[in-house]
Structures are given as C-alpha cells and as structure tokens.
C-alpha cells in the first residue's frame, strides 16, 4: 500500500482528531456553556487514544518520508518539477504537524481550563 503525501497527511489529521476527541469534545462544550453529567460520558474514546496517537505519528512519518527522504521523479514542465510546489507542500506539512501536535496535547492542557 502506497500513501501519497496528501493522503497520509489527511489520515494523520483524522487520527489526531480521534486521539483528542475524548478531551476536546467536553472542553468545547464547557466553553460554550453546555454542561451536565452526560458530558462525562464523552470520554468513552479514552482507551483508544494511544492507538490514535500511534496512527497519527505513523502517517506524519510517512508524509515526512515522502516530502524529504524519497527523491521525487518529475518530468520537466509538470507542476512537481517547480521548486515552489515542494516548498509549499513542506510548509503545509509543518503547519498541519503543528496543529496536530496541539490537538494531541489537549488532554494535558485541558485541566488548565477546567
């Protein structure tokens, strides 16, 4: 199975959202003023968090490998032959990676807001 840079980046983002849903959901609801005892049941995904973290890191690693380690073969005149394209792809990768790191850090930062 071969992942493209874009596909593995999207998969990594979805995995990070899955990893942080146990803590982001209640935090967002509390920030909106919605509360109640049922908010505590939103932590049902907590046991699966390590799996989602692992998937996030795997897909980010695959994207990093595609962007930095595997030489890109392009024919002249195609968009991938333009150095600005790879520069933009790398910039998007680092922006998404920073956002995903923030999502993964939510469970440790959430107690600061409760």
N, C-alpha and C positions, 0 to 999 in steps of 0.2 A: 504494500500500500504506500503510495507516494503522496505526500501532502505538499500543496503549493504554499508559498509564504503567506498568502492572504487567507487560505483555508485554515492553516494551523493557527494563525493569529486570531481568527474568529472563534475557533474551537477553544483556544486558551481563554478568551474573554468569557465565553459561556461557562467554562469550568470554574473560573474565578467567581462568577456571579453565583453559581451553585454552591461554592465554598463559603460565600459570605451571606447567603440568603437567611441563614439561621439568626444572624445578628443584625443585618441591615434592615430587614423587614420590621421587627419590633422597634428599632431605633427611629425609622422613618415614621411609623405610626405614632409613636410617642411625641415626636417633633411636631406632628400635625395636630396633636391634642387628642388623639384617639387612644383610649386605654381600656383596660378591663382585664379580668382574669384570663380571658381567652388568648390574649397576646402572648402569654407564656407558652401556649401550645405551638407557637410558630417555631420553636426551637427543635422540632422533630427531626430536622435535617442535620443536626449537630454530629451524630455518629458518622455521617458520610463526609464530613468536612476534610479529613486527611486524604481521602480518595480524590476529591475535587482539587485539593491543593496540588497533589501529585500530577493530576492531569494538566492543570494549569502550567506547572513548571515543565512538563514534558512538551506541551505544544509551544511554549515560548522557546524552549531549547531547539525544537525543530525549525521554528521560524528564524532564530538566530543562525543556525547552521546554514539555512538556505540563503540568508542575506549576506553572511560574512565568510563562511568557510567553503562552500561549494562554488567553484567557478561557473559563472553564467555564460552560456553559449548563445550568442546573438548574431544574427546576420545583419550586416550594415543596412541602415535605413529603417530598421524596426524600432519601436519605442524603447525596447530594453537596451538598445545599443547606446542610448543617450545617457550620459553620466548623471544628469539631473534626475532621471527616473529612479535609479538606485538610491540616490541621496534622499529623495522624497520617501521612498519605501523604508529606508532606515530611520528617518525622522519619525514616521508614523509608528514604526515598531517601538521606538523608545518612548513615545508619548503613550501608546497603549500599555506598554510594560509598566510605566509609572502609575497609570490609572489602576491597573490590575494589582500592583503592589499595595496601593491604597485600599482597594477592596479586600485584599487578603488580611490587611492589618486592622480592619474594622473590629473584629472580636476583641482585640487587645486594647483598642482605643475607645470602644463603646462605653465601658464603665466610667470613663471620664465625663460622659454626657448624661448619665442617668442620675 
